[in-house]
């Protein structure tokens, strides 16, 4: 399971008790929405300390966030692209190190979807790789974001996958998206996963093995049986990547 820590910090009572019971039954990862790792504002150290305390209280093994920014003199309520420059790499790395020092362990950053990039002295993959290598953080690999960006920015998704520091991947996201146009895909987490994204996930497993994988679905929720069919497909693909035979049940 994956939850946004911002929704659970300081929550007590019945909901807090139910959340604690959930963390006792299932592995839980904290995936933040407002760290603003690439923004101009100072890091919200109160938030980071609260995340650290929640991790300790719930025995959560990992805190992940987006390699993007979301604030400038206040929250912008969107995940915006960081310029792909050496200056931005150094800015982000310093902030990641600050967060990791407070948390007391390595965090993971997700390769983000984006729709415009006004400054690109580095390629997207070069930027991600530099941040990961220089900060020592891990990578949360989102294969849907790779696919969406590959259409919107016209690059080969497999070449992009192979150019990332795959040895630093901690876990994987897979999701659906919205087709705004033939050449414009929007990362929504509001639709079924499509075949090209499943194929890209299979290629990730070929390179990485069956890493833990989260199916993201934020709205337009189908009946639970249909949603669990996608979870089953993930598990079957993980088995195939290990050479384990999958038998049909029925």
C-alpha positions as CSV (number, residue, x, y, z in Angstrom):
1,X,0.0,0.0,0.0
2,X,1.1,3.6,-0.6
3,X,-0.3,6.6,1.3
4,X,0.3,10.4,1.2
5,X,1.8,11.3,4.6
6,X,0.2,14.8,4.4
7,X,-3.2,13.1,4.8
8,X,-2.2,11.2,7.9
9,X,0.2,13.4,10.0
10,X,-1.5,14.2,13.3
11,X,-4.6,12.1,12.6
12,X,-5.9,10.3,15.7
13,X,-9.2,8.9,16.8
14,X,-11.0,6.2,14.8
15,X,-9.3,7.0,11.5
16,X,-5.9,7.0,13.1
17,X,-6.6,3.6,14.7
18,X,-7.8,2.1,11.4
19,X,-4.7,3.4,9.7
20,X,-2.4,1.8,12.3
21,X,-4.3,-1.5,11.8
22,X,-3.7,-1.2,8.1
23,X,0.1,-0.8,8.6
24,X,0.1,-3.9,10.8
25,X,-1.5,-6.0,8.0
26,X,0.2,-4.7,4.9
27,X,3.5,-3.1,4.0
28,X,3.0,0.7,3.7
29,X,5.1,3.2,1.9
30,X,4.8,7.0,2.3
31,X,4.6,8.8,-1.0
32,X,4.5,12.6,-0.5
33,X,2.9,15.3,-2.6
34,X,4.3,18.6,-1.1
35,X,8.0,18.2,-0.4
36,X,8.8,20.6,-3.2
37,X,12.2,19.1,-3.7
38,X,13.1,21.4,-6.7
39,X,11.4,24.6,-5.7
40,X,12.8,28.0,-4.7
41,X,11.3,28.1,-1.2
42,X,13.2,26.7,1.8
43,X,12.4,23.0,2.5
44,X,9.5,22.7,5.0
45,X,11.6,21.0,7.7
46,X,8.5,20.8,10.0
47,X,6.9,18.6,7.4
48,X,10.0,16.5,7.0
49,X,10.2,15.9,10.7
50,X,6.6,15.0,10.9
51,X,7.1,12.5,8.1
52,X,10.1,11.0,10.0
53,X,8.0,10.7,13.1
54,X,5.1,9.1,11.2
55,X,7.6,6.6,9.7
56,X,8.8,5.7,13.1
57,X,5.4,5.4,14.7
58,X,4.0,3.2,11.9
59,X,7.3,1.3,11.1
60,X,7.3,2.6,7.5
61,X,10.4,1.6,5.6
62,X,10.5,4.3,2.9
63,X,9.5,7.8,2.0
64,X,9.3,8.7,-1.6
65,X,8.5,11.9,-3.5
66,X,8.4,13.5,-6.9
67,X,11.4,14.9,-8.8
68,X,9.5,18.2,-9.4
69,X,8.5,21.3,-7.6
70,X,5.1,22.4,-6.3
71,X,5.6,25.7,-4.4
72,X,6.9,29.3,-5.0
73,X,5.9,31.7,-2.2
74,X,3.2,29.2,-1.3
75,X,1.9,25.9,-2.6
76,X,0.9,25.7,-6.3
77,X,-1.1,22.4,-6.0
78,X,0.6,20.9,-9.0
79,X,3.8,19.0,-9.8
80,X,5.8,21.2,-12.1
81,X,9.0,20.4,-14.1
82,X,12.4,21.4,-12.7
83,X,14.7,23.0,-15.4
84,X,17.2,20.4,-16.7
85,X,20.3,22.3,-15.9
86,X,23.5,21.7,-13.9
87,X,22.5,24.5,-11.6
88,X,19.2,22.8,-10.9
89,X,21.0,19.5,-10.2
90,X,23.1,21.1,-7.5
91,X,20.1,22.9,-6.0
92,X,18.0,19.7,-5.9
93,X,20.9,17.5,-4.6
94,X,21.5,19.9,-1.6
95,X,17.8,19.8,-0.8
96,X,17.7,16.0,-1.0
97,X,20.7,15.7,1.3
98,X,19.0,18.0,3.8
99,X,15.8,15.9,3.7
100,X,17.8,12.6,4.1
101,X,19.7,14.0,7.0
102,X,16.4,14.8,8.8
103,X,14.7,11.5,7.9
104,X,17.8,9.5,8.8
105,X,17.8,7.4,5.7
106,X,17.7,7.4,1.9
107,X,14.5,8.6,0.2
108,X,13.3,7.8,-3.3
109,X,12.4,10.3,-6.1
110,X,10.0,9.5,-8.9
111,X,10.6,10.4,-12.5
112,X,7.8,12.8,-13.1
113,X,5.5,13.5,-16.1
114,X,5.7,17.0,-17.6
115,X,4.2,18.9,-20.5
116,X,6.7,21.7,-21.2
117,X,10.4,22.3,-20.4
118,X,11.6,25.8,-21.1
119,X,15.2,25.1,-20.2
120,X,16.9,21.8,-21.1
121,X,20.7,22.0,-21.1
122,X,20.6,18.3,-20.1
123,X,18.3,15.6,-21.3
124,X,15.6,14.4,-18.9
125,X,17.5,11.1,-18.3
126,X,20.8,13.0,-17.7
127,X,19.1,15.2,-15.2
128,X,17.5,12.4,-13.3
129,X,20.8,10.4,-13.3
130,X,22.8,13.3,-12.0
131,X,20.4,14.0,-9.1
132,X,20.3,10.3,-8.1
133,X,24.0,9.8,-8.3
134,X,25.1,13.0,-6.6
135,X,22.5,12.9,-3.8
136,X,22.7,9.1,-3.1
137,X,18.9,8.8,-3.2
138,X,17.0,6.0,-4.8
139,X,14.7,6.0,-7.9
140,X,11.0,5.4,-7.9
141,X,10.5,4.2,-11.5
142,X,7.1,5.2,-12.9
143,X,6.7,3.4,-16.2
144,X,3.5,5.2,-17.2
145,X,5.4,8.5,-16.8
146,X,8.1,7.2,-19.2
147,X,5.4,6.3,-21.7
148,X,3.5,9.6,-21.4
149,X,6.7,11.7,-21.7
150,X,8.0,9.6,-24.6
151,X,4.8,10.5,-26.6
152,X,4.7,14.1,-25.5
153,X,8.4,14.8,-26.0
154,X,9.1,12.3,-28.8
155,X,11.7,9.9,-27.5
156,X,12.1,6.2,-27.4
157,X,10.8,4.8,-24.1
158,X,13.1,1.8,-24.1
159,X,16.2,3.9,-24.8
160,X,15.1,6.2,-22.0
161,X,14.6,3.3,-19.6
162,X,18.1,2.0,-20.4
163,X,19.7,5.4,-19.8
164,X,18.4,5.6,-16.2
165,X,20.5,4.4,-13.2
166,X,18.4,1.2,-12.9
167,X,20.6,-0.2,-10.1
168,X,19.0,2.5,-7.9
169,X,15.4,1.6,-8.5
170,X,13.6,0.9,-5.2
171,X,10.1,0.2,-6.5
172,X,7.8,0.8,-9.5
173,X,4.6,2.6,-10.3
174,X,2.3,1.7,-13.1
175,X,-0.9,3.5,-14.0
176,X,-3.3,4.6,-16.7
177,X,-3.5,8.0,-18.4
178,X,-5.8,10.2,-20.6
179,X,-5.4,10.6,-24.3
180,X,-5.9,14.3,-24.9
181,X,-4.7,13.9,-28.5
182,X,-2.6,11.4,-30.6
183,X,0.5,13.3,-29.6
184,X,-0.6,14.5,-26.1
185,X,-1.0,12.1,-23.2
186,X,-1.9,13.3,-19.7
187,X,-0.9,11.4,-16.6
188,X,-4.2,11.1,-14.6
189,X,-4.2,7.7,-12.8
190,X,-7.9,7.6,-13.9
191,X,-8.0,4.9,-16.5
192,X,-6.9,1.3,-17.1
193,X,-3.3,0.6,-17.9
194,X,-2.9,0.2,-21.7
195,X,-0.9,-2.4,-23.6
196,X,2.2,-0.3,-24.4
197,X,2.6,0.6,-20.7
198,X,2.2,-3.1,-19.7
199,X,4.9,-3.9,-22.3
200,X,7.2,-1.3,-20.8
201,X,6.6,-2.7,-17.3
202,X,7.6,-6.2,-18.7
203,X,10.8,-4.6,-20.0
204,X,11.5,-3.1,-16.6
205,X,11.1,-6.5,-15.0
206,X,13.4,-8.0,-17.6
207,X,16.1,-5.6,-16.5
208,X,15.3,-5.3,-12.8
209,X,13.5,-8.5,-11.7
210,X,10.1,-8.4,-10.0
211,X,10.5,-5.3,-7.9
212,X,7.6,-4.2,-5.7
213,X,5.1,-2.5,-7.9
214,X,2.2,-0.2,-7.1
215,X,-0.9,0.2,-9.3
216,X,-2.0,3.8,-9.1
217,X,-5.7,4.6,-9.5
218,X,-7.0,7.9,-8.2
219,X,-10.5,8.3,-9.6
220,X,-12.9,6.7,-12.1
221,X,-12.6,3.7,-9.9
222,X,-13.9,0.5,-11.6
223,X,-15.6,-2.3,-9.6
224,X,-13.0,-3.9,-7.3
225,X,-12.9,-7.2,-9.2
226,X,-11.8,-5.3,-12.3
227,X,-9.2,-3.3,-10.4
228,X,-7.8,-6.5,-8.9
229,X,-7.5,-8.0,-12.4
230,X,-4.8,-5.4,-13.1
231,X,-3.1,-6.3,-9.7
232,X,-3.2,-10.0,-10.8
233,X,-1.7,-9.1,-14.2
234,X,1.2,-7.4,-12.3
235,X,1.8,-10.5,-10.2
236,X,1.7,-12.8,-13.2
237,X,4.2,-10.6,-15.0
238,X,6.5,-10.7,-11.9
239,X,6.2,-14.5,-11.9
240,X,7.1,-14.6,-15.6
241,X,10.1,-12.4,-15.0
242,X,11.4,-15.0,-12.5
243,X,10.7,-17.9,-14.9
244,X,7.8,-19.1,-12.7
245,X,5.0,-20.8,-14.6
246,X,1.6,-19.2,-14.1
247,X,-1.4,-21.5,-14.2
248,X,-4.9,-20.4,-15.0
249,X,-7.4,-20.7,-12.2
250,X,-11.0,-21.6,-13.0
